[in-house]
């Protein structure tokens, strides 16, 4: 989770902001993260011909994590090339995302074969709680490093420490997984063309609708920068640009989201096993965006908190609500994992999982691109509109509204149409 907190949390978007990246460049980075899911297709095709998934997964995943040491070295290797750094970071992050996605299908297939279906929900819930605990600690540590090490003489030194730590510890996590048992993969039928094997899962109604539902949900989340329940990109940039939040204060919303995952995901995991992933996901998608609409009630004022001192009101408000938002959005991801297991069979599962995530990524990429475009082209006249609590309306409120509309009008109806529970 030290790697995840840097790559998907607040350090990456704030690093890009420090490099003066445009909204379009941030959108491109988010879109690449979504389109990278297509890397699962060739990876899954290759893995299904192997007798073991673990070694292939480990080689790809280790490289994917270690690449995050590159942003840490930029200030040392090319200090005079800051104008080109955003492109280099986008390229490195994109390569890492491609390798990371190439490792996901074999890992999920491995886990789906390993976990008994009647206990899978509880496992994912407990796992998410453990990961969220370490995410909480890593986020706090990164916020402290950025506030203390980014000095006027070395304004990006804190980011170097963060990304170096993330790369090394992330790669170490892959080595630890070698101790996990891998069931023997189910043999696939030989002689079928690649196209027929790719198209096979799409013939199933529930598989198609689940991919469309989760694609719409990912697009909605990508608008504001959420990924698996973790807020990033435009959330933290909005807090810094419009309300002057410090690095540590910007991390509060992620800390609260991680705490929300710790509180909610074990209960959500038990509920999935008892009531079914479809029903639980529908409730979470229906209720979750209601809490994000609180961004319409942010204020330019500051609140004096014990120990923390004067803190922007939006940081306090959204950190409190993220105790629910983080848990609910992480819960949707748990439901997605269980539903993927339900709509795929053991034979050909690795490739079917890759087809699902590639479809989800293709749809979700439009959300990231749209979010970046809106940030750069939001009509200045709209900022004259004052929100109920006193802050000026901005591009971010439009992103939040679109997020809720897509979730309720596309993701939720498609999810409810599934026959599998």
C-alpha positions as MATLAB code, in Angstrom:
seq = 'XXXXXXXXXXXXXXXXXXXXXXXXXXXXXXXXXXXXXXXXXXXXXXXXXXXXXXXXXXXXXXXXXXXXXXXXXXXXXXXXXXXXXXXXXXXXXXXXXXXXXXXXXXXXXXXXXXXXXXXXXXXXXXXXXXXXXXXXXXXXXXXXXXXXXXXXXXXXXXXXXXXXXXXXXXXXXXXXXXXXXXXXXXXXXXXXXXXXXXXXXXXXXXXXXXXXXXXXXXXXXXXXXXXXXXXXXXXXXXXXXXXXXXXXXXXXXXXXXXXXXXXXXXXXXXXXXXXXXXXXXXXXXXXXXXXXXXXXXXXXXXXXXXXXXXXXXXXXXXXXXXXXXXXXXXXXXXXXXXXXXXXXXXXXXXXXXXXXXXXXXXXXXXXXXXXXXXXXXXXXXXXXXXXXXXXXXXXXXXXXXXXXXXXXXXXXXXXXXXXXX';
ca = [
       0.000    0.000    0.000;
       3.017    2.316    0.230;
       3.201    2.088   -3.556;
      -0.560    2.523   -3.998;
      -0.625    5.590   -1.742;
       1.942    7.304   -4.002;
       0.689    6.162   -7.425;
      -3.059    6.499   -6.774;
      -3.135    8.882   -3.814;
      -2.282   12.565   -3.526;
       1.538   12.645   -4.160;
       1.296   12.053   -7.926;
      -1.295   14.760   -8.763;
       0.425   17.250   -6.442;
       3.784   16.427   -8.049;
       2.242   17.112  -11.456;
       0.756   20.349  -10.086;
       4.214   21.391   -8.825;
       5.497   20.756  -12.363;
       2.711   23.038  -13.677;
       0.984   20.284  -15.623;
      -2.224   21.329  -17.402;
      -5.651   19.833  -16.802;
      -5.377   18.118  -20.176;
      -2.094   16.474  -19.152;
      -3.722   15.254  -15.949;
      -6.630   13.952  -18.012;
      -4.224   12.163  -20.369;
      -2.558   10.518  -17.376;
      -5.917    9.335  -16.072;
      -6.987    8.119  -19.523;
      -3.751    6.157  -20.003;
      -4.443    4.492  -16.654;
      -7.816    3.362  -18.002;
      -6.653    2.398  -21.519;
      -3.780    0.434  -19.989;
      -6.340   -2.212  -19.042;
      -6.082   -3.457  -22.634;
      -2.649   -4.816  -21.667;
      -4.533   -7.554  -19.833;
      -5.563   -9.112  -23.165;
      -2.138  -10.181  -24.529;
      -1.028  -10.972  -20.978;
      -3.998  -13.267  -20.349;
      -3.590  -14.957  -23.742;
       0.034  -15.718  -22.943;
      -0.649  -16.844  -19.367;
      -3.349  -19.339  -20.392;
      -0.660  -21.302  -22.227;
       1.549  -21.493  -19.102;
       1.458  -24.160  -16.404;
       2.039  -21.528  -13.671;
       0.765  -17.954  -13.437;
       2.798  -16.902  -10.408;
       6.212  -16.464  -12.038;
       4.926  -14.506  -15.024;
       2.885  -12.289  -12.699;
       5.852  -11.672  -10.385;
       8.253  -10.613  -13.169;
       5.776   -8.160  -14.693;
       4.490   -6.779  -11.369;
       7.978   -6.287   -9.901;
       9.040   -4.172  -12.891;
       5.774   -2.227  -12.795;
       6.331   -1.240   -9.162;
      10.049   -0.486   -9.448;
       9.509    1.989  -12.309;
       8.141    4.408   -9.705;
      11.712    5.062   -8.608;
      12.192    7.050  -11.857;
      10.252   10.170  -10.732;
      12.362   10.085   -7.573;
      15.567   10.326   -9.628;
      14.522   13.122  -12.004;
      15.683   15.990   -9.727;
      19.087   14.293   -9.460;
      19.574   13.105  -13.049;
      18.076   16.008  -15.015;
      17.613   19.044  -12.749;
      17.591   21.510  -15.657;
      14.848   19.672  -17.614;
      11.831   20.578  -15.478;
       9.858   21.733  -18.550;
       9.964   18.165  -19.909;
       9.334   16.400  -16.624;
       5.522   16.207  -16.971;
       5.894   14.287  -20.249;
       8.509   11.965  -18.733;
       6.358   11.318  -15.662;
       3.304   10.621  -17.842;
       5.413    8.227  -19.958;
       6.870    6.413  -16.935;
       3.499    6.200  -15.210;
       1.907    4.966  -18.437;
       4.528    2.213  -18.843;
       4.053    1.241  -15.220;
       0.269    1.145  -15.705;
       0.634   -1.080  -18.791;
       2.815   -3.554  -16.902;
       0.582   -3.330  -13.847;
      -2.516   -4.130  -15.877;
      -0.675   -6.991  -17.592;
      -0.210   -8.491  -14.120;
      -3.825   -8.086  -12.960;
      -5.609  -10.761  -15.019;
      -3.270  -13.602  -13.954;
      -3.440  -12.444  -10.339;
      -7.249  -12.189  -10.258;
      -7.559  -15.550  -12.019;
      -5.176  -17.043   -9.462;
      -7.207  -15.594   -6.573;
     -10.561  -16.638   -8.102;
      -9.333  -20.251   -8.339;
      -7.925  -20.111   -4.809;
     -10.942  -18.638   -2.980;
     -14.110  -20.641   -2.204;
     -17.051  -18.691   -3.733;
     -19.103  -18.761   -0.512;
     -16.294  -17.026    1.433;
     -14.817  -14.789   -1.243;
     -16.702  -11.688   -0.098;
     -15.372  -11.983    3.449;
     -11.825  -12.493    2.192;
     -11.885   -9.399   -0.026;
     -13.441   -7.392    2.800;
     -10.785   -8.364    5.367;
      -8.023   -7.873    2.787;
      -9.321   -4.408    1.953;
      -9.343   -3.508    5.643;
      -5.711   -4.573    6.094;
      -4.647   -2.707    2.950;
      -6.565    0.399    4.019;
      -4.775    0.380    7.380;
      -1.390    0.518    5.649;
      -2.721    3.064    3.162;
      -3.684    5.279    6.082;
      -0.197    5.061    7.584;
       1.538    5.574    4.209;
      -0.613    8.612    3.391;
       0.182   10.247    6.725;
       3.903    9.537    6.241;
       3.890   10.971    2.703;
       2.075   14.119    3.808;
       4.633   14.656    6.547;
       7.552   14.072    4.149;
       6.207   16.550    1.590;
       5.595   19.256    4.186;
       8.995   18.850    5.870;
      11.328   17.989    2.964;
      10.038   20.251    0.162;
      12.234   23.247    1.082;
      12.807   26.409   -0.974;
      16.319   25.228   -1.847;
      15.028   21.761   -2.879;
      11.297   22.198   -3.611;
      10.825   18.652   -4.970;
      13.026   16.708   -2.525;
      10.033   15.405   -0.582;
       8.559   13.920   -3.764;
      11.870   12.128   -4.417;
      11.700   10.478   -0.990;
       8.050    9.509   -1.506;
       8.460    7.887   -4.918;
      11.702    6.111   -3.978;
      10.056    4.622   -0.898;
       6.979    3.644   -2.928;
       9.021    1.923   -5.647;
      11.217   -0.094   -3.294;
       8.450   -1.187   -0.894;
       6.047   -1.882   -3.766;
       8.572   -4.231   -5.384;
       9.190   -5.917   -2.017;
       5.468   -6.691   -1.746;
       5.669   -8.747   -4.972;
       8.489  -10.862   -3.528;
       6.406  -11.613   -0.419;
       3.583  -13.041   -2.593;
       5.797  -15.940   -3.659;
       4.678  -17.736   -0.508;
       1.022  -17.870   -1.623;
      -0.263  -21.206   -2.958;
      -1.251  -21.320   -6.644;
      -3.886  -23.914   -7.722;
      -3.147  -25.612  -11.038;
      -4.910  -23.656  -13.821;
      -7.722  -25.413  -15.723;
      -6.550  -26.498  -19.160;
      -8.108  -24.630  -22.092;
      -9.392  -26.145  -25.327;
      -6.772  -26.054  -28.038;
      -7.467  -25.109  -31.628;
      -9.704  -22.073  -31.017;
      -8.666  -18.807  -32.634;
      -7.748  -15.870  -30.450;
     -10.752  -13.891  -31.688;
     -13.186  -16.675  -30.780;
     -11.676  -16.918  -27.306;
     -11.875  -13.135  -26.814;
     -15.465  -13.022  -28.040;
     -16.637  -16.058  -26.046;
     -17.344  -14.277  -22.721;
     -19.108  -11.425  -24.542;
     -21.765  -13.888  -25.718;
     -23.030  -14.056  -22.129;
     -25.615  -11.408  -21.273;
     -24.524  -10.889  -17.648;
     -20.854  -10.608  -18.610;
     -21.633   -7.849  -21.130;
     -23.852   -5.917  -18.771;
     -21.429   -6.155  -15.879;
     -18.645   -4.776  -18.101;
     -20.858   -1.893  -19.242;
     -22.038   -1.139  -15.698;
     -18.535   -1.109  -14.244;
     -17.248    0.844  -17.240;
     -19.830    3.558  -16.597;
     -18.958    3.515  -12.892;
     -15.225    3.815  -13.627;
     -15.892    6.717  -16.001;
     -17.895    8.458  -13.292;
     -15.148    7.913  -10.698;
     -12.401    8.993  -13.125;
     -14.102   12.376  -13.599;
     -13.020   13.506  -10.128;
     -10.022   11.162   -9.832;
     -11.300    8.319   -7.640;
      -9.741    4.869   -8.065;
     -10.932    1.887   -6.000;
     -12.258    4.222   -3.342;
      -9.100    6.365   -3.159;
      -9.526   10.056   -4.061;
      -6.808   11.701   -6.103;
      -6.093   13.967   -9.064;
      -8.727   16.715   -9.133;
      -9.896   16.207   -5.522;
      -6.579   17.163   -3.950;
      -5.648   19.710   -6.634;
      -8.949   21.528   -6.047;
      -8.253   21.670   -2.304;
      -4.800   23.162   -2.871;
      -5.579   25.568   -5.709;
      -8.865   26.988   -4.421;
      -8.507   26.741   -0.639;
      -4.746   26.773    0.028;
      -4.608   23.367    1.728;
      -1.124   22.159    2.669;
       0.217   18.779    1.542;
      -0.684   17.251    4.901;
      -4.161   18.777    4.858;
      -4.711   17.541    1.296;
      -3.883   14.037    2.517;
      -6.678   14.111    5.116;
      -9.325   13.195    2.572;
      -7.293   10.116    1.601;
      -6.608    9.238    5.234;
     -10.340    9.454    5.931;
     -11.144    7.338    2.849;
      -8.713    4.669    4.044;
     -10.280    4.791    7.513;
     -13.695    4.460    5.867;
     -12.516    1.351    4.049;
     -11.265   -0.086    7.362;
     -14.661    0.562    8.951;
     -16.931   -0.571    6.129;
     -15.311   -3.205    3.910;
     -15.390   -6.173    6.348;
     -19.126   -5.549    6.858;
     -19.627   -5.135    3.129;
     -17.740   -8.402    2.510;
     -20.065  -10.281    4.900;
     -23.098   -8.639    3.283;
     -21.902   -9.751   -0.177;
     -21.773  -13.386    0.975;
     -25.209  -13.079    2.587;
     -27.241  -10.948    0.159;
     -25.264  -11.129   -3.075;
     -22.817   -8.726   -4.709;
     -25.371   -7.284   -7.138;
     -27.725   -6.072   -4.407;
     -24.939   -4.618   -2.263;
     -23.310   -2.867   -5.229;
     -26.659   -1.329   -6.185;
     -27.087    0.137   -2.704;
     -23.532    1.480   -2.663;
     -23.791    3.053   -6.125;
     -27.149    4.532   -5.239;
     -26.044    6.053   -1.929;
     -22.336    6.846   -2.426;
     -22.690    9.795   -4.850;
     -25.193   11.444   -2.465;
     -22.322   12.080   -0.038;
     -20.010   13.479   -2.735;
     -22.621   16.147   -3.500;
     -21.404   17.775   -0.276;
     -18.747   19.437   -2.465;
     -21.529   21.910   -3.308;
     -21.467   23.066    0.334;
     -17.801   23.978    0.706;
     -16.836   27.339    2.176;
     -13.736   29.571    1.866;
     -13.591   29.824    5.659;
     -11.125   28.104    7.999;
     -11.882   26.162   11.167;
      -9.618   26.037   14.192;
      -9.085   22.429   15.240;
      -7.260   21.156   18.331;
      -3.685   20.116   17.437;
      -4.228   20.828   13.712;
      -4.775   24.589   14.013;
      -6.545   26.568   11.270;
      -7.806   24.205    8.567;
      -9.830   24.941    5.390;
     -13.497   24.101    5.874;
     -13.628   21.859    2.733;
     -10.831   19.692    4.157;
     -12.778   19.163    7.394;
     -16.153   18.651    5.690;
     -15.013   16.192    3.018;
     -12.655   14.331    5.342;
     -15.597   13.651    7.660;
     -17.800   12.462    4.783;
     -14.965   10.403    3.292;
     -15.339    8.068    6.264;
     -18.464    6.950    4.392;
     -17.489    7.695    0.769;
     -14.185    5.799    0.989;
     -15.862    2.743    2.479;
     -18.749    2.728   -0.011;
     -16.563    3.206   -3.098;
     -14.089    0.555   -1.944;
     -17.104   -1.691   -1.378;
     -18.181   -1.327   -5.005;
     -14.765   -2.660   -6.031;
     -15.242   -5.689   -3.743;
     -18.631   -6.332   -5.349;
     -17.059   -6.082   -8.792;
     -14.422   -8.696   -7.911;
     -17.095  -11.090   -6.635;
     -19.354  -10.528   -9.657;
     -16.447  -11.187  -12.052;
     -15.923  -14.499  -10.289;
     -19.660  -15.249  -10.632;
     -19.952  -14.509  -14.365;
     -16.798  -16.393  -15.446;
     -15.994  -20.106  -15.344;
     -12.631  -21.630  -14.444;
     -11.927  -22.662  -18.039;
     -10.690  -19.556  -19.852;
     -11.173  -17.361  -16.776;
      -7.889  -15.455  -17.127;
      -8.740  -14.250  -20.642;
     -12.361  -13.532  -19.686;
     -11.190  -11.345  -16.774;
      -8.884   -9.497  -19.167;
     -11.771   -8.863  -21.572;
     -13.842   -7.485  -18.684;
     -11.162   -5.058  -17.494;
     -10.223   -3.973  -21.015;
     -13.874   -3.118  -21.669;
     -14.107   -1.260  -18.369;
     -10.913    0.664  -19.104;
     -12.005    1.698  -22.588;
     -15.191    3.224  -21.190;
     -13.562    4.669  -18.061;
     -10.902    6.516  -20.087;
     -13.536    8.903  -21.413;
     -14.264   10.036  -17.852;
     -10.619   10.942  -17.203;
     -10.276   12.799  -20.515;
     -13.527   14.671  -19.953;
     -12.435   15.658  -16.440;
      -9.168   17.145  -17.722;
     -10.916   18.955  -20.582;
     -13.516   20.475  -18.244;
     -10.784   21.675  -15.850;
      -9.054   23.563  -18.679;
     -12.214   24.913  -20.363;
     -14.582   25.633  -17.481;
     -16.334   28.959  -18.291;
     -14.852   31.707  -16.119;
     -18.270   33.376  -15.880;
     -19.570   30.405  -13.898;
     -17.182   31.259  -11.061;
     -19.418   34.248  -10.334;
     -21.995   31.763   -9.035;
     -21.728   31.483   -5.241;
     -22.375   28.116   -3.617;
     -24.673   27.922   -0.546;
     -21.766   28.003    1.963;
     -19.967   30.906    0.266;
     -17.341   29.356   -2.039;
     -17.283   30.167   -5.742;
     -18.626   27.528   -8.121;
     -15.829   25.846  -10.077;
     -15.109   23.114  -12.589;
     -15.006   20.610   -9.719;
     -18.694   21.009   -8.854;
     -19.527   20.218  -12.488;
     -17.372   17.070  -12.282;
     -19.152   15.982   -9.092;
     -22.572   16.521  -10.670;
     -21.645   14.568  -13.808;
     -20.250   11.794  -11.624;
     -23.565   11.357   -9.842;
     -25.605   11.516  -13.068;
     -23.511    8.838  -14.816;
     -23.590    6.589  -11.754;
     -27.368    6.825  -11.370;
     -28.446    6.902  -15.017;
     -26.026    4.342  -16.505;
     -24.107    2.229  -13.976;
     -27.002    1.532  -11.602;
     -29.654    0.446  -14.178;
     -27.159   -1.827  -15.951;
     -26.139   -3.398  -12.666;
     -29.743   -4.048  -11.638;
     -30.366   -5.828  -14.946;
     -27.920   -8.619  -14.026;
     -29.452  -12.046  -13.429;
     -26.535  -13.294  -11.368;
     -26.557  -12.101   -7.767;
];
